[in-house]
Amino acid sequence: MNEALKVLEHRMAEGKLDALLVTDPKHVYYLTGFASNPHERFLGLLLIHGEEPVLIVPALDAEAAHAASSVKSIVTHSDTDNPYELLKARFGGKSPQAVGIEKDHFSVSRFELLAASVSAGGFSDIGPWLRSLRAKKTPEEVRRMKHAAELVEEVLRQGLTHVKAGVSEIELVAELDYLMKKVGASGPSFDTMVLSGPNTALPHGVPGSRRIQPGDLLMFDLGVYAAGYASDITRTFAVESVDGKLEDIYNAVLAANEAGLAASRAGATFGSVDKAARDVIEAAGYGEYFVHRVGHGLGMDTHEYPSLHGLNEDIIEAGNVFTVEPGIYVPGVGGVRIEDDVFVTPEGPQTLTSFPKALTVLHL
């Protein structure tokens, strides 16, 4: 049994839960090594106090589960079976007093099926336990995330060669998404964003048909999945030339990014990272144009715990991985965001992304 499962069993005993049912496919993968997209079919990892864990998978995934899962007790169900009856059978006809589930993952209809079959005395949310486990990355997880960062930077490096006269935002997105598979990534970790000119003032703008023009700022926000883990990077460039105001904005964001990275140390609060970056932008006179938190957790999901907003007093721990991505967005003028992925070590922050951040002018 791996360490994460041992921690869950210990917490189950502390919380006086008779059983845990893990159903989010990412968490099943995290705990067993078996990756699957079951679509509408039931997938679950069941831990009953005092018994070996059981992995319940669709029959069509049986061979893959046996090959990949560290949990060796595997039960399958066909498309005509009721998987909730399988759960009921695992309890031997007894009704558990308390069962832990992932409340954020269960739909109301699935919960009603579970409750009717298992007849537990109560259900507790184990989502916080799983989030806390995932927040501290193992060396293997960090290695995978570093690899994902290297792949996305190669995508960006090659993608920049397609910035030519007349190319549109959405055409650049298509090139980047193609390159992701070509360099060996599983695919994008979120919708790839390329914004130009005044569109860069939209923090979550949607790429469209606008064509790149001299004098534009050009923002790339992209990430990939590799071996189940995500990367996430943003870089902003100038096209042909950059005027003085946009250069000032860029320099303020770059200084804020560096301040946020320097503040990313074990023992500090997550909110202090936001404050470190925000103080720089406010001192430059652009505080009202920094309209979002400074970052978010990164791992098997592109956005996961923690949220690096100014009121988060949770303590940074060695092993945390998150983004630092300050931005300034001036409507009608343009915007700049610079984002890095940072891994917190006992000795200090280590950036997983390394793509150059000095203001670069692209020539069409």
C-alpha positions as CSV (number, residue, x, y, z in Angstrom):
1,M,0.0,0.0,0.0
2,N,1.4,3.4,-1.0
3,E,2.0,6.2,1.5
4,A,-1.0,8.3,0.4
5,L,-3.4,5.3,1.1
6,K,-1.8,4.8,4.5
7,V,-2.4,8.4,5.3
8,L,-6.0,8.1,4.3
9,E,-6.5,4.9,6.4
10,H,-5.0,6.8,9.4
11,R,-7.3,9.7,8.9
12,M,-10.2,7.4,8.4
13,A,-9.5,5.9,11.8
14,E,-9.1,9.3,13.4
15,G,-12.3,10.5,11.8
16,K,-14.2,7.4,12.9
17,L,-15.3,6.6,9.3
18,D,-16.1,3.0,8.4
19,A,-15.2,3.5,4.8
20,L,-14.0,5.9,2.1
21,L,-15.1,6.1,-1.5
22,V,-12.9,7.9,-3.9
23,T,-14.5,8.6,-7.3
24,D,-12.7,11.5,-9.0
25,P,-10.7,9.8,-11.8
26,K,-7.7,12.0,-11.0
27,H,-7.7,10.9,-7.4
28,V,-8.1,7.3,-8.3
29,Y,-5.0,7.8,-10.5
30,Y,-3.2,9.6,-7.7
31,L,-3.9,6.8,-5.2
32,T,-3.6,3.7,-7.5
33,G,-1.6,4.6,-10.6
34,F,-4.6,3.7,-12.8
35,A,-5.6,6.5,-15.2
36,S,-9.0,6.3,-16.8
37,N,-11.8,8.5,-18.2
38,P,-14.8,6.3,-17.4
39,H,-17.2,8.8,-19.0
40,E,-20.7,8.0,-17.6
41,R,-19.6,4.7,-16.1
42,F,-18.8,4.2,-12.4
43,L,-15.2,4.3,-11.2
44,G,-14.3,4.1,-7.6
45,L,-11.7,3.2,-5.0
46,L,-13.3,1.8,-1.9
47,L,-11.5,1.6,1.5
48,I,-13.3,-0.3,4.2
49,H,-11.7,-0.1,7.7
50,G,-9.6,-3.1,8.3
51,E,-9.8,-4.5,4.8
52,E,-7.7,-4.2,1.6
53,P,-8.6,-1.4,-0.7
54,V,-10.8,-2.4,-3.7
55,L,-10.8,-0.7,-7.1
56,I,-14.1,-0.9,-9.0
57,V,-13.8,-0.3,-12.7
58,P,-15.9,-0.8,-15.9
59,A,-15.3,-4.2,-17.4
60,L,-13.8,-2.7,-20.5
61,D,-11.0,-1.2,-18.4
62,A,-10.2,-4.4,-16.5
63,E,-7.0,-5.3,-18.4
64,A,-5.6,-1.7,-18.1
65,A,-6.5,-1.6,-14.4
66,H,-4.7,-4.8,-13.7
67,A,-1.6,-3.6,-15.5
68,A,-1.4,-0.2,-13.9
69,S,-3.0,-0.3,-10.5
70,S,-1.0,-0.7,-7.3
71,V,-4.3,-1.8,-5.7
72,K,-4.5,-5.5,-6.7
73,S,-8.1,-6.2,-5.6
74,I,-10.1,-5.2,-8.6
75,V,-13.9,-5.6,-9.2
76,T,-15.4,-5.0,-12.6
77,H,-19.0,-4.2,-13.7
78,S,-20.6,-4.4,-17.2
79,D,-22.9,-1.9,-18.8
80,T,-25.9,-3.8,-17.6
81,D,-24.8,-4.1,-14.0
82,N,-25.7,-1.8,-11.1
83,P,-22.3,-0.7,-9.7
84,Y,-24.0,0.5,-6.5
85,E,-25.1,-3.0,-5.8
86,L,-21.4,-4.0,-6.0
87,L,-20.7,-1.4,-3.3
88,K,-23.5,-2.8,-1.2
89,A,-22.1,-6.3,-1.5
90,R,-18.7,-5.2,-0.4
91,F,-20.2,-4.2,3.0
92,G,-21.6,-7.7,3.4
93,G,-25.1,-6.6,3.9
94,K,-24.2,-4.3,6.9
95,S,-24.9,-0.6,7.0
96,P,-21.9,1.5,7.8
97,Q,-22.3,4.2,10.3
98,A,-20.2,6.8,8.4
99,V,-18.7,6.9,4.9
100,G,-16.3,9.5,3.5
101,I,-17.0,10.7,-0.1
102,E,-15.8,13.5,-2.4
103,K,-18.8,15.9,-2.1
104,D,-17.5,18.1,-4.8
105,H,-17.4,15.2,-7.3
106,F,-20.7,13.5,-6.6
107,S,-23.7,14.7,-8.5
108,V,-27.0,14.7,-6.6
109,S,-28.4,11.8,-8.7
110,R,-25.3,9.6,-8.0
111,F,-25.3,10.5,-4.4
112,E,-29.0,9.4,-4.2
113,L,-28.1,6.0,-5.8
114,L,-25.2,5.6,-3.4
115,A,-27.2,6.5,-0.3
116,A,-30.0,4.1,-1.3
117,S,-27.6,1.2,-1.8
118,V,-25.2,1.6,1.1
119,S,-27.7,3.0,3.7
120,A,-25.0,4.6,5.7
121,G,-25.7,6.5,8.9
122,G,-24.0,9.6,7.4
123,F,-21.6,10.9,4.8
124,S,-18.5,13.1,5.4
125,D,-16.5,15.1,2.9
126,I,-13.0,13.8,2.3
127,G,-12.2,16.4,-0.4
128,P,-10.1,18.4,2.1
129,W,-8.0,15.4,3.0
130,L,-7.2,14.7,-0.7
131,R,-6.4,18.3,-1.4
132,S,-4.0,18.5,1.5
133,L,-2.3,15.3,0.3
134,R,-2.0,16.6,-3.3
135,A,-0.7,20.0,-2.2
136,K,2.7,18.6,-1.2
137,K,4.3,17.1,-4.3
138,T,6.6,14.1,-4.2
139,P,10.0,14.2,-6.1
140,E,8.4,12.1,-8.9
141,E,5.5,14.6,-9.2
142,V,7.9,17.5,-9.4
143,R,9.9,15.7,-12.0
144,R,6.8,15.2,-14.2
145,M,5.8,18.9,-13.7
146,K,9.3,20.0,-14.7
147,H,9.0,17.8,-17.8
148,A,5.6,19.4,-18.6
149,A,7.2,22.8,-18.2
150,E,10.0,21.9,-20.6
151,L,7.6,20.7,-23.2
152,V,5.4,23.8,-23.1
153,E,8.4,26.0,-23.4
154,E,9.5,24.1,-26.5
155,V,6.0,24.6,-27.9
156,L,6.2,28.4,-27.2
157,R,9.7,28.5,-28.7
158,Q,8.5,26.9,-31.9
159,G,5.2,28.7,-31.9
160,L,6.9,32.1,-32.0
161,T,8.3,31.3,-35.4
162,H,4.8,31.4,-36.7
163,V,4.2,35.0,-35.7
164,K,4.2,36.6,-39.1
165,A,2.4,39.4,-40.9
166,G,-1.3,38.7,-41.3
167,V,-1.5,35.8,-38.9
168,S,-4.5,35.8,-36.5
169,E,-4.8,34.9,-32.8
170,I,-6.8,31.8,-33.5
171,E,-4.3,30.6,-36.2
172,L,-1.5,30.8,-33.6
173,V,-3.6,28.9,-31.2
174,A,-4.1,26.1,-33.8
175,E,-0.3,26.0,-34.4
176,L,0.4,25.8,-30.6
177,D,-2.1,23.0,-30.0
178,Y,-0.7,21.0,-32.9
179,L,2.9,21.5,-31.6
180,M,1.9,20.2,-28.1
181,K,1.2,16.7,-29.5
182,K,4.2,16.9,-31.8
183,V,6.7,17.5,-28.9
184,G,5.2,14.6,-26.9
185,A,2.6,16.2,-24.6
186,S,-0.7,14.5,-24.0
187,G,-2.4,17.8,-25.0
188,P,-3.2,21.2,-23.6
189,S,-3.9,21.5,-19.9
190,F,-6.4,24.3,-20.5
191,D,-7.7,26.3,-23.5
192,T,-4.7,27.9,-25.1
193,M,-4.8,31.7,-25.1
194,V,-3.2,34.0,-27.7
195,L,-4.3,37.7,-27.4
196,S,-3.0,40.7,-29.3
197,G,-3.2,44.5,-29.1
198,P,-6.1,45.8,-27.1
199,N,-7.3,42.2,-26.5
200,T,-4.4,41.7,-24.1
201,A,-6.3,44.0,-21.6
202,L,-8.7,41.1,-21.2
203,P,-7.3,38.7,-18.5
204,H,-9.4,35.8,-19.8
205,G,-9.9,37.0,-23.3
206,V,-11.0,34.5,-26.1
207,P,-8.7,34.3,-29.1
208,G,-10.4,35.3,-32.3
209,S,-9.8,36.5,-35.9
210,R,-7.8,39.7,-35.0
211,R,-4.6,39.7,-37.0
212,I,-1.3,40.7,-35.4
213,Q,-0.1,44.2,-36.2
214,P,3.1,46.3,-35.6
215,G,3.0,48.0,-32.2
216,D,0.9,45.2,-30.6
217,L,1.5,43.5,-27.4
218,L,1.1,39.7,-27.9
219,M,0.3,37.5,-24.9
220,F,0.6,33.7,-24.9
221,D,-0.9,31.8,-22.0
222,L,-0.6,28.0,-22.5
223,G,0.1,24.7,-20.7
224,V,0.4,21.0,-21.4
225,Y,-0.3,17.7,-19.7
226,A,2.5,15.2,-19.6
227,A,2.3,12.0,-17.6
228,G,-0.8,13.2,-15.8
229,Y,0.7,16.6,-14.6
230,A,0.2,20.1,-15.9
231,S,2.3,23.1,-16.7
232,D,1.1,26.7,-17.1
233,I,3.1,29.6,-18.4
234,T,2.4,33.1,-19.7
235,R,4.7,35.4,-21.6
236,T,4.0,38.7,-23.3
237,F,5.9,40.1,-26.2
238,A,6.0,43.3,-28.3
239,V,5.5,43.2,-32.1
240,E,8.0,45.3,-34.1
241,S,8.1,48.1,-31.5
242,V,6.8,49.1,-28.0
243,D,5.8,52.5,-26.8
244,G,7.0,54.0,-23.6
245,K,3.8,53.4,-21.5
246,L,3.6,49.7,-22.5
247,E,7.2,49.3,-21.7
248,D,6.6,50.8,-18.2
249,I,3.7,48.4,-17.7
250,Y,5.9,45.5,-18.8
251,N,8.7,46.4,-16.4
252,A,6.3,46.8,-13.5
253,V,4.8,43.3,-14.1
254,L,8.2,41.7,-14.5
255,A,9.3,43.3,-11.2
256,A,6.1,42.1,-9.5
257,N,6.7,38.6,-10.9
258,E,10.2,38.5,-9.4
259,A,8.9,39.8,-6.1
260,G,6.2,37.2,-5.9
261,L,8.7,34.4,-6.7
262,A,11.1,35.7,-4.0
263,A,8.3,35.7,-1.4
264,S,7.4,32.0,-2.2
265,R,9.1,30.5,0.8
266,A,8.1,27.8,3.3
267,G,6.7,29.4,6.5
268,A,5.3,32.5,4.7
269,T,1.6,32.8,4.0
270,F,0.1,32.4,0.5
271,G,-1.4,35.8,0.9
272,S,2.1,37.3,1.4
273,V,3.0,36.2,-2.1
274,D,0.1,38.1,-3.5
275,K,1.0,41.2,-1.4
276,A,4.6,41.1,-2.5
277,A,3.6,41.3,-6.2
278,R,0.8,43.7,-5.6
279,D,2.9,46.2,-3.7
280,V,5.2,46.5,-6.7
281,I,2.3,47.2,-9.1
282,E,0.7,49.6,-6.8
283,A,3.9,51.5,-6.3
284,A,4.2,51.8,-10.1
285,G,0.7,53.4,-10.1
286,Y,-1.2,50.5,-11.7
287,G,-2.8,48.9,-8.7
288,E,-6.4,49.3,-10.0
289,Y,-5.4,47.3,-13.1
290,F,-4.2,44.2,-11.3
291,V,-7.6,42.6,-11.0
292,H,-7.0,39.0,-10.0
293,R,-5.1,36.9,-7.4
294,V,-1.4,36.4,-8.0
295,G,-1.6,32.6,-8.6
296,H,-3.0,29.2,-8.0
297,G,-1.9,25.7,-7.1
298,L,-0.7,23.4,-9.9
299,G,-0.4,19.7,-10.3
300,M,-2.8,17.1,-11.7
301,D,-5.2,20.0,-12.2
302,T,-4.2,23.3,-13.8
303,H,-6.1,25.1,-11.0
304,E,-6.0,23.3,-7.6
305,Y,-5.3,24.2,-3.9
306,P,-4.0,26.7,-2.9
307,S,-5.5,30.0,-4.1
308,L,-2.9,32.7,-3.8
309,H,-5.1,35.6,-2.9
310,G,-4.3,38.4,-0.4
311,L,-6.5,37.0,2.4
312,N,-5.2,33.4,2.3
313,E,-3.4,33.0,5.7
314,D,-2.6,29.3,5.1
315,I,1.1,28.6,5.5
316,I,3.4,27.7,2.5
317,E,5.1,24.3,3.0
318,A,8.0,22.7,1.2
319,G,6.6,20.6,-1.6
320,N,3.9,23.1,-2.6
321,V,3.8,24.0,-6.3
322,F,1.9,27.0,-7.6
323,T,1.9,29.8,-10.2
324,V,3.0,33.4,-9.8
325,E,1.3,35.4,-12.5
326,P,0.8,39.1,-11.8
327,G,-0.7,41.3,-14.5
328,I,-1.7,44.8,-15.5
329,Y,-4.6,45.2,-17.8
330,V,-5.5,48.8,-19.1
331,P,-8.7,48.8,-21.1
332,G,-8.2,50.3,-24.6
333,V,-4.4,50.2,-24.2
334,G,-3.3,46.6,-23.6
335,G,-2.1,44.3,-20.9
336,V,0.9,42.3,-19.7
337,R,1.0,39.1,-17.7
338,I,4.1,37.1,-16.8
339,E,3.6,33.7,-15.2
340,D,5.9,31.1,-13.8
341,D,5.5,27.7,-12.1
342,V,7.3,27.6,-8.7
343,F,8.2,24.6,-6.5
344,V,8.9,25.4,-2.9
345,T,11.9,23.6,-1.4
346,P,13.2,23.8,2.2
347,E,16.0,26.1,0.8
348,G,13.6,28.4,-1.1
349,P,11.7,28.7,-4.3
350,Q,12.7,26.9,-7.4
351,T,11.1,27.9,-10.7
352,L,10.1,25.0,-13.0
353,T,9.7,27.4,-15.9
354,S,12.7,29.1,-17.4
355,F,11.6,30.8,-20.7
356,P,13.2,34.2,-20.9
357,K,11.3,37.1,-19.4
358,A,13.1,40.2,-20.6
359,L,10.9,42.2,-22.9
360,T,11.4,40.7,-26.4
361,V,10.4,42.5,-29.6
362,L,9.2,40.1,-32.3
363,H,9.7,41.1,-36.0
364,L,7.1,40.2,-38.6
